[in-house]
Amino acid sequence: MKLILAIINNDDSVAVTSALTRENFSVTKLTTTGGFLLAGNTTLVVGSDDERVDQAEEIIKEHSKARMSTPDATDSLGKGLADSGMAPEVLVGGATVFVISVDRMNKY
């Protein structure tokens, strides 16, 4: 048994969750915030049999797209850097996936 933690962009959460659910994976969705850009993310918690981990990862990869974005940062005066044209575009999205071995899982 494995526990999959997938950190994905909020914009991809519906597509990833729907695709996993269609393939009979149990998914719990957590709203999270990234530390670098302080942007909203979604962390999916997925339980999987060992044999289906690769399938789950393929689904996550297929529906999690990287994209360019301007961070919503402010300068020392509190002015938005994006509004001033000073904020660089950065690559966001995609997925960060952790696969953790589980000794036991109970459902009550």
PDB file as gemmi writes it, atoms N, CA and C in Angstrom:
CRYST1    1.000    1.000    1.000  90.00  90.00  90.00 P 1                      
ATOM      1  N   MET A   1       0.851  -1.173   0.000  1.00  0.00           N  
ATOM      2  CA  MET A   1       0.000   0.000   0.000  1.00  0.00           C  
ATOM      3  C   MET A   1       0.891   1.228   0.000  1.00  0.00           C  
ATOM      4  N   LYS A   2       0.499   2.228  -0.788  1.00  0.00           N  
ATOM      5  CA  LYS A   2       1.252   3.473  -0.873  1.00  0.00           C  
ATOM      6  C   LYS A   2       0.331   4.662  -0.624  1.00  0.00           C  
ATOM      7  N   LEU A   3       0.925   5.719  -0.095  1.00  0.00           N  
ATOM      8  CA  LEU A   3       0.253   6.997   0.068  1.00  0.00           C  
ATOM      9  C   LEU A   3       0.923   7.960  -0.902  1.00  0.00           C  
ATOM     10  N   ILE A   4       0.137   8.537  -1.788  1.00  0.00           N  
ATOM     11  CA  ILE A   4       0.655   9.485  -2.767  1.00  0.00           C  
ATOM     12  C   ILE A   4       0.223  10.883  -2.343  1.00  0.00           C  
ATOM     13  N   LEU A   5       1.195  11.779  -2.189  1.00  0.00           N  
ATOM     14  CA  LEU A   5       0.919  13.193  -1.941  1.00  0.00           C  
ATOM     15  C   LEU A   5       1.311  13.931  -3.205  1.00  0.00           C  
ATOM     16  N   ALA A   6       0.354  14.566  -3.852  1.00  0.00           N  
ATOM     17  CA  ALA A   6       0.616  15.293  -5.093  1.00  0.00           C  
ATOM     18  C   ALA A   6       0.282  16.758  -4.886  1.00  0.00           C  
ATOM     19  N   ILE A   7       1.282  17.618  -5.016  1.00  0.00           N  
ATOM     20  CA  ILE A   7       1.079  19.058  -4.890  1.00  0.00           C  
ATOM     21  C   ILE A   7       0.956  19.611  -6.299  1.00  0.00           C  
ATOM     22  N   ILE A   8      -0.213  20.182  -6.597  1.00  0.00           N  
ATOM     23  CA  ILE A   8      -0.495  20.652  -7.948  1.00  0.00           C  
ATOM     24  C   ILE A   8      -1.043  22.071  -7.913  1.00  0.00           C  
ATOM     25  N   ASN A   9      -1.048  22.718  -9.057  1.00  0.00           N  
ATOM     26  CA  ASN A   9      -1.605  24.060  -9.182  1.00  0.00           C  
ATOM     27  C   ASN A   9      -3.119  24.003  -9.018  1.00  0.00           C  
ATOM     28  N   ASN A  10      -3.693  25.003  -8.353  1.00  0.00           N  
ATOM     29  CA  ASN A  10      -5.155  25.053  -8.196  1.00  0.00           C  
ATOM     30  C   ASN A  10      -5.883  24.935  -9.526  1.00  0.00           C  
ATOM     31  N   ASP A  11      -5.309  25.525 -10.578  1.00  0.00           N  
ATOM     32  CA  ASP A  11      -5.965  25.503 -11.886  1.00  0.00           C  
ATOM     33  C   ASP A  11      -6.109  24.090 -12.443  1.00  0.00           C  
ATOM     34  N   ASP A  12      -5.299  23.158 -11.979  1.00  0.00           N  
ATOM     35  CA  ASP A  12      -5.338  21.778 -12.475  1.00  0.00           C  
ATOM     36  C   ASP A  12      -6.108  20.833 -11.562  1.00  0.00           C  
ATOM     37  N   SER A  13      -6.538  21.305 -10.404  1.00  0.00           N  
ATOM     38  CA  SER A  13      -7.070  20.396  -9.380  1.00  0.00           C  
ATOM     39  C   SER A  13      -8.332  19.653  -9.820  1.00  0.00           C  
ATOM     40  N   VAL A  14      -9.233  20.323 -10.506  1.00  0.00           N  
ATOM     41  CA  VAL A  14     -10.475  19.646 -10.923  1.00  0.00           C  
ATOM     42  C   VAL A  14     -10.177  18.558 -11.938  1.00  0.00           C  
ATOM     43  N   ALA A  15      -9.325  18.858 -12.917  1.00  0.00           N  
ATOM     44  CA  ALA A  15      -9.007  17.866 -13.951  1.00  0.00           C  
ATOM     45  C   ALA A  15      -8.295  16.655 -13.359  1.00  0.00           C  
ATOM     46  N   VAL A  16      -7.335  16.883 -12.471  1.00  0.00           N  
ATOM     47  CA  VAL A  16      -6.582  15.774 -11.878  1.00  0.00           C  
ATOM     48  C   VAL A  16      -7.489  14.942 -10.982  1.00  0.00           C  
ATOM     49  N   THR A  17      -8.252  15.599 -10.126  1.00  0.00           N  
ATOM     50  CA  THR A  17      -9.142  14.891  -9.202  1.00  0.00           C  
ATOM     51  C   THR A  17     -10.178  14.071  -9.971  1.00  0.00           C  
ATOM     52  N   SER A  18     -10.770  14.662 -10.990  1.00  0.00           N  
ATOM     53  CA  SER A  18     -11.775  13.952 -11.795  1.00  0.00           C  
ATOM     54  C   SER A  18     -11.179  12.736 -12.489  1.00  0.00           C  
ATOM     55  N   ALA A  19      -9.986  12.891 -13.066  1.00  0.00           N  
ATOM     56  CA  ALA A  19      -9.351  11.777 -13.772  1.00  0.00           C  
ATOM     57  C   ALA A  19      -8.999  10.643 -12.814  1.00  0.00           C  
ATOM     58  N   LEU A  20      -8.485  10.976 -11.643  1.00  0.00           N  
ATOM     59  CA  LEU A  20      -8.166   9.939 -10.650  1.00  0.00           C  
ATOM     60  C   LEU A  20      -9.432   9.229 -10.173  1.00  0.00           C  
ATOM     61  N   THR A  21     -10.477   9.987  -9.922  1.00  0.00           N  
ATOM     62  CA  THR A  21     -11.740   9.401  -9.453  1.00  0.00           C  
ATOM     63  C   THR A  21     -12.343   8.475 -10.511  1.00  0.00           C  
ATOM     64  N   ARG A  22     -12.275   8.876 -11.790  1.00  0.00           N  
ATOM     65  CA  ARG A  22     -12.784   8.027 -12.882  1.00  0.00           C  
ATOM     66  C   ARG A  22     -12.095   6.673 -12.913  1.00  0.00           C  
ATOM     67  N   GLU A  23     -10.832   6.646 -12.480  1.00  0.00           N  
ATOM     68  CA  GLU A  23     -10.071   5.395 -12.470  1.00  0.00           C  
ATOM     69  C   GLU A  23     -10.130   4.698 -11.105  1.00  0.00           C  
ATOM     70  N   ASN A  24     -11.094   5.108 -10.284  1.00  0.00           N  
ATOM     71  CA  ASN A  24     -11.368   4.464  -8.993  1.00  0.00           C  
ATOM     72  C   ASN A  24     -10.271   4.629  -7.943  1.00  0.00           C  
ATOM     73  N   PHE A  25      -9.562   5.759  -7.988  1.00  0.00           N  
ATOM     74  CA  PHE A  25      -8.658   6.100  -6.900  1.00  0.00           C  
ATOM     75  C   PHE A  25      -9.435   6.929  -5.890  1.00  0.00           C  
ATOM     76  N   SER A  26      -9.196   6.681  -4.605  1.00  0.00           N  
ATOM     77  CA  SER A  26      -9.782   7.502  -3.552  1.00  0.00           C  
ATOM     78  C   SER A  26      -8.898   8.725  -3.375  1.00  0.00           C  
ATOM     79  N   VAL A  27      -9.502   9.916  -3.453  1.00  0.00           N  
ATOM     80  CA  VAL A  27      -8.737  11.158  -3.424  1.00  0.00           C  
ATOM     81  C   VAL A  27      -9.291  12.078  -2.345  1.00  0.00           C  
ATOM     82  N   THR A  28      -8.402  12.627  -1.535  1.00  0.00           N  
ATOM     83  CA  THR A  28      -8.761  13.682  -0.589  1.00  0.00           C  
ATOM     84  C   THR A  28      -8.021  14.934  -1.024  1.00  0.00           C  
ATOM     85  N   LYS A  29      -8.753  16.037  -1.119  1.00  0.00           N  
ATOM     86  CA  LYS A  29      -8.209  17.301  -1.615  1.00  0.00           C  
ATOM     87  C   LYS A  29      -7.988  18.261  -0.449  1.00  0.00           C  
ATOM     88  N   LEU A  30      -6.764  18.782  -0.338  1.00  0.00           N  
ATOM     89  CA  LEU A  30      -6.422  19.756   0.695  1.00  0.00           C  
ATOM     90  C   LEU A  30      -6.006  21.064   0.028  1.00  0.00           C  
ATOM     91  N   THR A  31      -6.499  22.184   0.535  1.00  0.00           N  
ATOM     92  CA  THR A  31      -6.082  23.481   0.040  1.00  0.00           C  
ATOM     93  C   THR A  31      -4.800  23.873   0.754  1.00  0.00           C  
ATOM     94  N   THR A  32      -3.743  24.179  -0.015  1.00  0.00           N  
ATOM     95  CA  THR A  32      -2.446  24.502   0.570  1.00  0.00           C  
ATOM     96  C   THR A  32      -1.873  25.754  -0.096  1.00  0.00           C  
ATOM     97  N   THR A  33      -0.828  26.295   0.506  1.00  0.00           N  
ATOM     98  CA  THR A  33      -0.161  27.479  -0.034  1.00  0.00           C  
ATOM     99  C   THR A  33       1.317  27.188  -0.176  1.00  0.00           C  
ATOM    100  N   GLY A  34       1.866  27.498  -1.352  1.00  0.00           N  
ATOM    101  CA  GLY A  34       3.287  27.285  -1.593  1.00  0.00           C  
ATOM    102  C   GLY A  34       4.131  28.308  -0.851  1.00  0.00           C  
ATOM    103  N   GLY A  35       5.313  27.920  -0.449  1.00  0.00           N  
ATOM    104  CA  GLY A  35       6.180  28.808   0.316  1.00  0.00           C  
ATOM    105  C   GLY A  35       6.949  29.796  -0.531  1.00  0.00           C  
ATOM    106  N   PHE A  36       7.245  29.473  -1.791  1.00  0.00           N  
ATOM    107  CA  PHE A  36       8.073  30.344  -2.621  1.00  0.00           C  
ATOM    108  C   PHE A  36       7.275  31.517  -3.169  1.00  0.00           C  
ATOM    109  N   LEU A  37       6.178  31.246  -3.860  1.00  0.00           N  
ATOM    110  CA  LEU A  37       5.375  32.314  -4.455  1.00  0.00           C  
ATOM    111  C   LEU A  37       4.179  32.690  -3.595  1.00  0.00           C  
ATOM    112  N   LEU A  38       3.987  31.978  -2.490  1.00  0.00           N  
ATOM    113  CA  LEU A  38       2.825  32.183  -1.631  1.00  0.00           C  
ATOM    114  C   LEU A  38       1.529  32.089  -2.421  1.00  0.00           C  
ATOM    115  N   ALA A  39       1.522  31.226  -3.408  1.00  0.00           N  
ATOM    116  CA  ALA A  39       0.353  31.042  -4.269  1.00  0.00           C  
ATOM    117  C   ALA A  39      -0.429  29.820  -3.823  1.00  0.00           C  
ATOM    118  N   GLY A  40      -1.703  29.796  -4.155  1.00  0.00           N  
ATOM    119  CA  GLY A  40      -2.553  28.679  -3.798  1.00  0.00           C  
ATOM    120  C   GLY A  40      -2.198  27.427  -4.571  1.00  0.00           C  
ATOM    121  N   ASN A  41      -2.134  26.339  -3.870  1.00  0.00           N  
ATOM    122  CA  ASN A  41      -1.912  25.020  -4.446  1.00  0.00           C  
ATOM    123  C   ASN A  41      -3.012  24.100  -3.954  1.00  0.00           C  
ATOM    124  N   THR A  42      -3.039  22.928  -4.507  1.00  0.00           N  
ATOM    125  CA  THR A  42      -3.891  21.867  -4.003  1.00  0.00           C  
ATOM    126  C   THR A  42      -2.989  20.669  -3.734  1.00  0.00           C  
ATOM    127  N   THR A  43      -3.134  20.068  -2.564  1.00  0.00           N  
ATOM    128  CA  THR A  43      -2.420  18.838  -2.257  1.00  0.00           C  
ATOM    129  C   THR A  43      -3.434  17.711  -2.253  1.00  0.00           C  
ATOM    130  N   LEU A  44      -3.195  16.720  -3.100  1.00  0.00           N  
ATOM    131  CA  LEU A  44      -4.066  15.558  -3.166  1.00  0.00           C  
ATOM    132  C   LEU A  44      -3.444  14.422  -2.375  1.00  0.00           C  
ATOM    133  N   VAL A  45      -4.257  13.766  -1.576  1.00  0.00           N  
ATOM    134  CA  VAL A  45      -3.851  12.598  -0.802  1.00  0.00           C  
ATOM    135  C   VAL A  45      -4.557  11.404  -1.431  1.00  0.00           C  
ATOM    136  N   VAL A  46      -3.754  10.471  -1.939  1.00  0.00           N  
ATOM    137  CA  VAL A  46      -4.306   9.343  -2.687  1.00  0.00           C  
ATOM    138  C   VAL A  46      -3.744   8.057  -2.099  1.00  0.00           C  
ATOM    139  N   GLY A  47      -4.635   7.139  -1.748  1.00  0.00           N  
ATOM    140  CA  GLY A  47      -4.218   5.807  -1.325  1.00  0.00           C  
ATOM    141  C   GLY A  47      -4.205   4.892  -2.531  1.00  0.00           C  
ATOM    142  N   SER A  48      -3.179   4.054  -2.654  1.00  0.00           N  
ATOM    143  CA  SER A  48      -3.083   3.198  -3.833  1.00  0.00           C  
ATOM    144  C   SER A  48      -2.426   1.870  -3.496  1.00  0.00           C  
ATOM    145  N   ASP A  49      -2.889   0.832  -4.166  1.00  0.00           N  
ATOM    146  CA  ASP A  49      -2.162  -0.433  -4.122  1.00  0.00           C  
ATOM    147  C   ASP A  49      -0.833  -0.217  -4.833  1.00  0.00           C  
ATOM    148  N   ASP A  50       0.177  -0.967  -4.444  1.00  0.00           N  
ATOM    149  CA  ASP A  50       1.508  -0.813  -5.029  1.00  0.00           C  
ATOM    150  C   ASP A  50       1.481  -0.884  -6.557  1.00  0.00           C  
ATOM    151  N   GLU A  51       0.678  -1.799  -7.081  1.00  0.00           N  
ATOM    152  CA  GLU A  51       0.637  -2.037  -8.528  1.00  0.00           C  
ATOM    153  C   GLU A  51       0.044  -0.865  -9.314  1.00  0.00           C  
ATOM    154  N   ARG A  52      -0.685   0.030  -8.658  1.00  0.00           N  
ATOM    155  CA  ARG A  52      -1.373   1.110  -9.370  1.00  0.00           C  
ATOM    156  C   ARG A  52      -0.710   2.479  -9.208  1.00  0.00           C  
ATOM    157  N   VAL A  53       0.424   2.533  -8.524  1.00  0.00           N  
ATOM    158  CA  VAL A  53       1.099   3.815  -8.289  1.00  0.00           C  
ATOM    159  C   VAL A  53       1.508   4.465  -9.609  1.00  0.00           C  
ATOM    160  N   ASP A  54       2.088   3.687 -10.512  1.00  0.00           N  
ATOM    161  CA  ASP A  54       2.511   4.251 -11.801  1.00  0.00           C  
ATOM    162  C   ASP A  54       1.325   4.828 -12.571  1.00  0.00           C  
ATOM    163  N   GLN A  55       0.191   4.148 -12.523  1.00  0.00           N  
ATOM    164  CA  GLN A  55      -1.013   4.638 -13.202  1.00  0.00           C  
ATOM    165  C   GLN A  55      -1.456   5.972 -12.602  1.00  0.00           C  
ATOM    166  N   ALA A  56      -1.459   6.060 -11.284  1.00  0.00           N  
ATOM    167  CA  ALA A  56      -1.855   7.312 -10.629  1.00  0.00           C  
ATOM    168  C   ALA A  56      -0.899   8.440 -11.005  1.00  0.00           C  
ATOM    169  N   GLU A  57       0.396   8.152 -11.006  1.00  0.00           N  
ATOM    170  CA  GLU A  57       1.377   9.182 -11.365  1.00  0.00           C  
ATOM    171  C   GLU A  57       1.200   9.640 -12.817  1.00  0.00           C  
ATOM    172  N   GLU A  58       0.902   8.733 -13.712  1.00  0.00           N  
ATOM    173  CA  GLU A  58       0.671   9.111 -15.113  1.00  0.00           C  
ATOM    174  C   GLU A  58      -0.538  10.036 -15.245  1.00  0.00           C  
ATOM    175  N   ILE A  59      -1.593   9.737 -14.507  1.00  0.00           N  
ATOM    176  CA  ILE A  59      -2.792  10.584 -14.535  1.00  0.00           C  
ATOM    177  C   ILE A  59      -2.455  11.981 -14.017  1.00  0.00           C  
ATOM    178  N   ILE A  60      -1.735  12.043 -12.916  1.00  0.00           N  
ATOM    179  CA  ILE A  60      -1.358  13.333 -12.336  1.00  0.00           C  
ATOM    180  C   ILE A  60      -0.498  14.115 -13.331  1.00  0.00           C  
ATOM    181  N   LYS A  61       0.481  13.446 -13.912  1.00  0.00           N  
ATOM    182  CA  LYS A  61       1.379  14.094 -14.873  1.00  0.00           C  
ATOM    183  C   LYS A  61       0.612  14.603 -16.097  1.00  0.00           C  
ATOM    184  N   GLU A  62      -0.300  13.798 -16.604  1.00  0.00           N  
ATOM    185  CA  GLU A  62      -1.056  14.159 -17.809  1.00  0.00           C  
ATOM    186  C   GLU A  62      -1.922  15.408 -17.611  1.00  0.00           C  
ATOM    187  N   HIS A  63      -2.445  15.589 -16.402  1.00  0.00           N  
ATOM    188  CA  HIS A  63      -3.401  16.677 -16.155  1.00  0.00           C  
ATOM    189  C   HIS A  63      -2.817  17.853 -15.371  1.00  0.00           C  
ATOM    190  N   SER A  64      -1.510  17.830 -15.110  1.00  0.00           N  
ATOM    191  CA  SER A  64      -0.862  18.928 -14.379  1.00  0.00           C  
ATOM    192  C   SER A  64       0.086  19.644 -15.327  1.00  0.00           C  
ATOM    193  N   LYS A  65      -0.305  20.804 -15.780  1.00  0.00           N  
ATOM    194  CA  LYS A  65       0.468  21.525 -16.782  1.00  0.00           C  
ATOM    195  C   LYS A  65       1.272  22.664 -16.169  1.00  0.00           C  
ATOM    196  N   ALA A  66       2.524  22.782 -16.574  1.00  0.00           N  
ATOM    197  CA  ALA A  66       3.354  23.916 -16.167  1.00  0.00           C  
ATOM    198  C   ALA A  66       2.985  25.110 -17.038  1.00  0.00           C  
ATOM    199  N   ARG A  67       3.065  26.307 -16.474  1.00  0.00           N  
ATOM    200  CA  ARG A  67       2.724  27.535 -17.200  1.00  0.00           C  
ATOM    201  C   ARG A  67       3.534  28.687 -16.640  1.00  0.00           C  
ATOM    202  N   MET A  68       3.661  29.734 -17.411  1.00  0.00           N  
ATOM    203  CA  MET A  68       4.360  30.929 -16.955  1.00  0.00           C  
ATOM    204  C   MET A  68       3.362  31.814 -16.207  1.00  0.00           C  
ATOM    205  N   SER A  69       3.824  32.451 -15.113  1.00  0.00           N  
ATOM    206  CA  SER A  69       2.962  33.310 -14.314  1.00  0.00           C  
ATOM    207  C   SER A  69       3.803  34.426 -13.704  1.00  0.00           C  
ATOM    208  N   THR A  70       3.161  35.543 -13.433  1.00  0.00           N  
ATOM    209  CA  THR A  70       3.814  36.646 -12.758  1.00  0.00           C  
ATOM    210  C   THR A  70       3.445  36.583 -11.288  1.00  0.00           C  
ATOM    211  N   PRO A  71       4.439  36.488 -10.380  1.00  0.00           N  
ATOM    212  CA  PRO A  71       4.128  36.413  -8.952  1.00  0.00           C  
ATOM    213  C   PRO A  71       3.435  37.683  -8.474  1.00  0.00           C  
ATOM    214  N   ASP A  72       2.553  37.529  -7.530  1.00  0.00           N  
ATOM    215  CA  ASP A  72       1.839  38.665  -6.948  1.00  0.00           C  
ATOM    216  C   ASP A  72       2.645  39.178  -5.761  1.00  0.00           C  
ATOM    217  N   ALA A  73       3.817  39.764  -6.058  1.00  0.00           N  
ATOM    218  CA  ALA A  73       4.720  40.249  -5.007  1.00  0.00           C  
ATOM    219  C   ALA A  73       4.591  41.759  -4.868  1.00  0.00           C  
ATOM    220  N   THR A  74       5.049  42.275  -3.737  1.00  0.00           N  
ATOM    221  CA  THR A  74       5.031  43.724  -3.519  1.00  0.00           C  
ATOM    222  C   THR A  74       6.440  44.200  -3.205  1.00  0.00           C  
ATOM    223  N   ASP A  75       6.688  45.475  -3.524  1.00  0.00           N  
ATOM    224  CA  ASP A  75       7.987  46.046  -3.191  1.00  0.00           C  
ATOM    225  C   ASP A  75       7.958  46.573  -1.759  1.00  0.00           C  
ATOM    226  N   SER A  76       9.032  47.242  -1.337  1.00  0.00           N  
ATOM    227  CA  SER A  76       9.131  47.710   0.051  1.00  0.00           C  
ATOM    228  C   SER A  76       8.088  48.776   0.386  1.00  0.00           C  
ATOM    229  N   LEU A  77       7.488  49.399  -0.617  1.00  0.00           N  
ATOM    230  CA  LEU A  77       6.451  50.411  -0.379  1.00  0.00           C  
ATOM    231  C   LEU A  77       5.046  49.824  -0.472  1.00  0.00           C  
ATOM    232  N   GLY A  78       4.973  48.521  -0.687  1.00  0.00           N  
ATOM    233  CA  GLY A  78       3.669  47.871  -0.768  1.00  0.00           C  
ATOM    234  C   GLY A  78       3.023  47.947  -2.139  1.00  0.00           C  
ATOM    235  N   LYS A  79       3.757  48.422  -3.138  1.00  0.00           N  
ATOM    236  CA  LYS A  79       3.212  48.496  -4.500  1.00  0.00           C  
ATOM    237  C   LYS A  79       3.381  47.133  -5.168  1.00  0.00           C  
ATOM    238  N   GLY A  80       2.389  46.752  -5.937  1.00  0.00           N  
ATOM    239  CA  GLY A  80       2.466  45.479  -6.649  1.00  0.00           C  
ATOM    240  C   GLY A  80       3.535  45.519  -7.725  1.00  0.00           C  
ATOM    241  N   LEU A  81       4.463  44.562  -7.682  1.00  0.00           N  
ATOM    242  CA  LEU A  81       5.524  44.507  -8.683  1.00  0.00           C  
ATOM    243  C   LEU A  81       4.983  44.166 -10.059  1.00  0.00           C  
ATOM    244  N   ALA A  82       3.932  43.337 -10.108  1.00  0.00           N  
ATOM    245  CA  ALA A  82       3.351  42.989 -11.398  1.00  0.00           C  
ATOM    246  C   ALA A  82       2.774  44.230 -12.065  1.00  0.00           C  
ATOM    247  N   ASP A  83       2.155  45.108 -11.290  1.00  0.00           N  
ATOM    248  CA  ASP A  83       1.566  46.332 -11.840  1.00  0.00           C  
ATOM    249  C   ASP A  83       2.633  47.271 -12.374  1.00  0.00           C  
ATOM    250  N   SER A  84       3.813  47.267 -11.771  1.00  0.00           N  
ATOM    251  CA  SER A  84       4.879  48.173 -12.196  1.00  0.00           C  
ATOM    252  C   SER A  84       5.708  47.593 -13.336  1.00  0.00           C  
ATOM    253  N   GLY A  85       5.453  46.342 -13.707  1.00  0.00           N  
ATOM    254  CA  GLY A  85       6.228  45.700 -14.752  1.00  0.00           C  
ATOM    255  C   GLY A  85       7.572  45.178 -14.278  1.00  0.00           C  
ATOM    256  N   MET A  86       7.819  45.172 -12.972  1.00  0.00           N  
ATOM    257  CA  MET A  86       9.115  44.764 -12.428  1.00  0.00           C  
ATOM    258  C   MET A  86       9.157  43.295 -12.006  1.00  0.00           C  
ATOM    259  N   ALA A  87       8.032  42.626 -11.976  1.00  0.00           N  
ATOM    260  CA  ALA A  87       8.016  41.229 -11.529  1.00  0.00           C  
ATOM    261  C   ALA A  87       8.329  40.313 -12.715  1.00  0.00           C  
ATOM    262  N   PRO A  88       9.287  39.426 -12.552  1.00  0.00           N  
ATOM    263  CA  PRO A  88       9.611  38.506 -13.647  1.00  0.00           C  
ATOM    264  C   PRO A  88       8.567  37.407 -13.748  1.00  0.00           C  
ATOM    265  N   GLU A  89       8.413  36.848 -14.947  1.00  0.00           N  
ATOM    266  CA  GLU A  89       7.552  35.682 -15.087  1.00  0.00           C  
ATOM    267  C   GLU A  89       8.333  34.458 -14.619  1.00  0.00           C  
ATOM    268  N   VAL A  90       7.629  33.555 -13.953  1.00  0.00           N  
ATOM    269  CA  VAL A  90       8.251  32.328 -13.469  1.00  0.00           C  
ATOM    270  C   VAL A  90       7.405  31.138 -13.905  1.00  0.00           C  
ATOM    271  N   LEU A  91       8.029  29.984 -13.966  1.00  0.00           N  
ATOM    272  CA  LEU A  91       7.332  28.763 -14.330  1.00  0.00           C  
ATOM    273  C   LEU A  91       6.614  28.217 -13.099  1.00  0.00           C  
ATOM    274  N   VAL A  92       5.312  28.000 -13.201  1.00  0.00           N  
ATOM    275  CA  VAL A  92       4.525  27.439 -12.104  1.00  0.00           C  
ATOM    276  C   VAL A  92       3.740  26.246 -12.634  1.00  0.00           C  
ATOM    277  N   GLY A  93       3.157  25.510 -11.726  1.00  0.00           N  
ATOM    278  CA  GLY A  93       2.329  24.382 -12.120  1.00  0.00           C  
ATOM    279  C   GLY A  93       3.132  23.102 -12.187  1.00  0.00           C  
ATOM    280  N   GLY A  94       2.642  22.190 -12.986  1.00  0.00           N  
ATOM    281  CA  GLY A  94       3.234  20.867 -12.979  1.00  0.00           C  
ATOM    282  C   GLY A  94       2.795  20.166 -11.704  1.00  0.00           C  
ATOM    283  N   ALA A  95       3.565  19.218 -11.261  1.00  0.00           N  
ATOM    284  CA  ALA A  95       3.201  18.489 -10.046  1.00  0.00           C  
ATOM    285  C   ALA A  95       4.456  18.059  -9.307  1.00  0.00           C  
ATOM    286  N   THR A  96       4.375  18.088  -7.992  1.00  0.00           N  
ATOM    287  CA  THR A  96       5.394  17.493  -7.137  1.00  0.00           C  
ATOM    288  C   THR A  96       4.716  16.322  -6.447  1.00  0.00           C  
ATOM    289  N   VAL A  97       5.264  15.135  -6.635  1.00  0.00           N  
ATOM    290  CA  VAL A  97       4.601  13.918  -6.153  1.00  0.00           C  
ATOM    291  C   VAL A  97       5.532  13.159  -5.203  1.00  0.00           C  
ATOM    292  N   PHE A  98       4.991  12.829  -4.041  1.00  0.00           N  
ATOM    293  CA  PHE A  98       5.693  12.009  -3.058  1.00  0.00           C  
ATOM    294  C   PHE A  98       4.952  10.677  -2.959  1.00  0.00           C  
ATOM    295  N   VAL A  99       5.672   9.577  -2.972  1.00  0.00           N  
ATOM    296  CA  VAL A  99       5.077   8.251  -2.800  1.00  0.00           C  
ATOM    297  C   VAL A  99       5.687   7.660  -1.530  1.00  0.00           C  
ATOM    298  N   ILE A 100       4.807   7.351  -0.581  1.00  0.00           N  
ATOM    299  CA  ILE A 100       5.231   6.924   0.752  1.00  0.00           C  
ATOM    300  C   ILE A 100       4.669   5.528   1.033  1.00  0.00           C  
ATOM    301  N   SER A 101       5.517   4.647   1.521  1.00  0.00           N  
ATOM    302  CA  SER A 101       5.048   3.308   1.897  1.00  0.00           C  
ATOM    303  C   SER A 101       4.184   3.391   3.145  1.00  0.00           C  
ATOM    304  N   VAL A 102       3.121   2.613   3.153  1.00  0.00           N  
ATOM    305  CA  VAL A 102       2.178   2.585   4.276  1.00  0.00           C  
ATOM    306  C   VAL A 102       2.166   1.170   4.841  1.00  0.00           C  
ATOM    307  N   ASP A 103       2.414   1.055   6.142  1.00  0.00           N  
ATOM    308  CA  ASP A 103       2.402  -0.256   6.783  1.00  0.00           C  
ATOM    309  C   ASP A 103       0.995  -0.786   6.971  1.00  0.00           C  
ATOM    310  N   ARG A 104       0.072   0.122   7.284  1.00  0.00           N  
ATOM    311  CA  ARG A 104      -1.296  -0.303   7.533  1.00  0.00           C  
ATOM    312  C   ARG A 104      -2.242   0.848   7.277  1.00  0.00           C  
ATOM    313  N   MET A 105      -3.434   0.509   6.749  1.00  0.00           N  
ATOM    314  CA  MET A 105      -4.476   1.488   6.520  1.00  0.00           C  
ATOM    315  C   MET A 105      -5.796   0.872   6.949  1.00  0.00           C  
ATOM    316  N   ASN A 106      -6.558   1.593   7.738  1.00  0.00           N  
ATOM    317  CA  ASN A 106      -7.865   1.132   8.174  1.00  0.00           C  
ATOM    318  C   ASN A 106      -8.916   2.133   7.763  1.00  0.00           C  
ATOM    319  N   LYS A 107     -10.065   1.644   7.335  1.00  0.00           N  
ATOM    320  CA  LYS A 107     -11.207   2.486   7.008  1.00  0.00           C  
ATOM    321  C   LYS A 107     -12.348   2.081   7.918  1.00  0.00           C  
ATOM    322  N   TYR A 108     -12.848   3.045   8.689  1.00  0.00           N  
ATOM    323  CA  TYR A 108     -13.935   2.723   9.630  1.00  0.00           C  
ATOM    324  C   TYR A 108     -15.191   3.425   9.215  1.00  0.00           C  
TER     325      TYR A 108                                                      
END                                                                             
